[in-house]
Amino acid sequence: MINTAPTRYDRSALIHAYLDAVEELSKLHGKTGEEAEAEYASWSASAVTRSKTRLAYLHGLEELFGVVLRLPTGPGPITTVGSVSPALLMFLRSTAQSYHAIQTPFSGYLEATLLVRKMEEAGIWDAVSDNSDRMRRTTDDLRQQHLELLDTVLSAVLGDKADLVYELDDPAAAAIVRPEHGNPWDDW
């Protein structure tokens, strides 16, 4: 089954789409357009599809809410994007990047059985486990605080559209585009 976009679009959906898009742009090292397509050449097909889908999904939600959350990527002065302050957009982006930087020493492990076994053999697993649990709780709290901060800033960026909720039976009706139907780099 294909993962489809929700049929309820609110500020929270926009925040999560923005976080996903910022993560994809960091993997692309800020490259867009033809440079990003060249970067994609070394990626797996599924990673390219995921990345383009995330970027296209954000673009569709931006159209739905009538806002542009992206900063200019080229050289030159940052100018106002619509009525949105570039300073707020910069802070929104840095908060999203900070959110993605939150981690613990176990964050990069898909499988840590061997590591745990070695720590048990060394007699340190209980202490490491307790400390890691405390770190995980702290990082969970920190992620929640970042989401709250993103919500506050995005509320200001959206202004009178901040509390809008779109309920749609057909996501395509909300201009939620899939990569096959458009170029996600058109507006980056």
C-alpha positions in Angstrom: 0.0 0.0 0.0 1.3 3.5 -0.9 1.7 5.9 2.0 -0.8 8.7 1.2 -1.1 12.2 2.6 -3.6 12.8 5.3 -7.0 14.2 4.5 -6.8 16.7 7.4 -4.3 19.5 6.9 -3.6 21.9 9.7 -0.6 23.8 11.1 0.7 20.5 12.7 0.8 18.8 9.2 2.6 21.8 7.8 5.2 21.7 10.6 5.9 18.0 10.0 6.1 18.5 6.3 8.5 21.4 6.8 10.7 19.3 9.1 10.8 16.5 6.5 11.7 18.9 3.7 14.4 20.6 5.8 15.9 17.1 6.5 15.8 16.3 2.8 17.5 19.6 1.9 20.2 18.9 4.4 20.9 15.5 2.8 21.1 17.4 -0.5 23.6 19.9 1.1 21.2 22.7 0.1 21.3 21.9 -3.6 18.2 22.4 -5.6 17.2 22.2 -9.3 19.7 20.6 -11.6 22.4 20.4 -8.8 20.0 18.3 -6.7 19.1 16.1 -9.6 22.8 15.4 -10.1 23.1 14.6 -6.4 20.2 12.2 -6.7 22.1 10.2 -9.3 24.1 8.5 -6.5 21.0 7.8 -4.4 18.8 4.7 -4.5 15.5 5.0 -6.4 13.5 4.7 -3.2 15.5 7.4 -1.4 15.0 9.8 -4.4 11.2 9.1 -4.4 11.0 9.7 -0.7 13.0 12.9 -0.9 11.0 14.3 -3.9 7.7 13.3 -2.3 8.6 15.1 0.9 9.6 18.2 -0.9 6.5 18.1 -3.2 4.2 17.5 -0.2 5.6 20.6 1.6 5.1 22.6 -1.6 1.5 21.4 -1.8 0.8 22.4 1.8 2.4 25.8 1.2 0.0 26.4 -1.7 -2.9 25.2 0.4 -2.0 27.7 3.2 -0.9 30.4 0.9 2.6 30.8 2.3 6.2 30.2 1.2 8.4 28.8 3.9 11.6 28.5 1.9 14.5 30.9 2.0 16.3 31.9 -1.2 19.2 29.5 -1.8 21.3 31.7 -4.0 23.7 34.5 -3.3 22.5 38.0 -2.6 20.4 39.7 0.0 17.4 37.9 1.6 14.3 39.8 0.7 10.8 39.5 2.0 8.9 36.4 0.7 5.4 37.6 0.2 4.5 39.2 3.5 6.7 36.8 5.6 9.7 38.2 7.4 12.9 36.6 6.2 14.1 36.8 9.8 11.2 34.6 10.9 11.9 32.1 8.0 15.6 31.9 9.0 14.6 31.2 12.6 12.1 28.6 11.5 14.8 26.9 9.4 17.4 27.0 12.2 14.8 25.6 14.7 14.1 22.7 12.3 17.8 22.1 11.8 18.3 22.1 15.6 15.4 19.6 15.9 17.1 17.3 13.5 20.4 17.6 15.4 19.0 16.2 18.6 20.5 12.8 19.3 21.9 10.4 21.9 25.0 8.2 21.6 22.7 5.3 20.4 21.0 7.5 17.7 22.9 6.0 14.8 22.5 2.4 15.7 20.0 0.2 13.8 21.1 -2.9 15.7 23.2 -2.6 18.9 23.1 -6.2 20.2 26.8 -6.8 19.8 27.6 -3.4 21.5 25.2 -4.3 24.4 26.8 -7.7 24.8 30.3 -6.1 24.9 29.1 -3.6 27.6 27.6 -6.4 29.6 30.9 -8.3 29.4 32.7 -5.2 30.6 30.2 -4.8 33.5 28.9 -1.4 32.4 25.6 -2.1 30.7 23.4 -1.3 33.7 25.0 2.1 34.2 25.0 2.8 30.4 21.4 1.7 30.1 20.2 4.0 33.0 22.1 7.0 31.6 20.9 6.3 28.1 17.3 6.1 29.3 17.7 9.5 31.0 19.2 11.0 27.8 16.4 9.6 25.7 13.8 11.2 28.0 15.7 14.5 27.8 15.9 14.3 24.1 12.2 13.5 23.8 11.4 16.6 26.0 13.8 18.7 23.8 12.1 17.5 20.6 8.7 18.4 22.1 10.0 21.9 23.0 11.3 22.3 19.4 7.9 21.4 18.1 6.2 23.9 20.4 8.7 26.6 19.2 8.1 25.7 15.6 4.3 26.0 16.2 4.7 29.4 17.8 6.9 30.8 15.0 4.7 29.2 12.3 1.6 30.7 13.9 3.2 34.1 13.5 4.2 33.4 9.9 0.7 32.2 9.0 -1.0 35.1 10.8 -4.8 34.9 10.3 -4.4 31.5 8.6 -2.7 29.9 11.6 -5.8 28.1 12.8 -7.1 27.0 9.5 -7.9 23.3 9.1 -8.6 21.8 5.7 -10.5 18.6 5.5 -10.3 17.0 2.1 -11.5 13.7 0.6 -9.1 14.1 -2.3 -5.6 15.3 -1.5 -5.0 16.3 -5.1 -7.8 18.9 -4.7 -5.6 20.6 -2.2 -2.7 20.9 -4.7 -0.8 18.2 -2.8 1.4 17.1 -5.7 3.3 13.9 -6.1 6.8 14.1 -7.8 5.6 12.3 -10.9 3.3 15.3 -11.6 5.7 18.1 -11.2 9.2 19.3 -10.5 9.8 19.9 -6.8 12.6 22.3 -7.7 10.3 24.8 -9.6 9.9 26.9 -6.5 13.1 26.3 -4.5 
